[in-house]
Amino acid sequence: MPNTEESEPLGAVAPMRLSSAVPAEPHMVARLSGTQLKAMATSGGFSVDDTTGNRMIHALEAALETLETRWADLEKLQHDPPMSESPAARWVGRHMVDTASDAEGLLTQLRTARREIPVYVAAIQLAKRTYRETETGVRGRLHGIRREIDPGEV
């Protein structure tokens, strides 16, 4: 039974930490960069079978294609929207632009996605190769064990 003094209240979810560089604050979302995912794939910390990896790649490439197709329209968010010249309209327009372009804004996030999706795809391709190599190695070891157990059967 867990120590109630140290355990979280029922229903509480501990913030996820991907590294010590990512702050674990309730309002923060942990992000995994393409570079981090690639490093995990290289080290064997992330591997995926071909079918699942292909589905992931297809989904990411479709998202990137949609983003690229609509990019010109999305970039309009970095300019004041056509509104009246009243002080309130100017304030609202400026606020919309600032919100879209700030550190957590839509345009900022979409620019990051455009840059990161190709790196994610490369990481998934590497993870697929890691999975195949691991699977081949395990099959070879199992085949060797089987020969040791019953040399006449193989």
Disulfide bonds with the S-S distance in Angstrom:
none
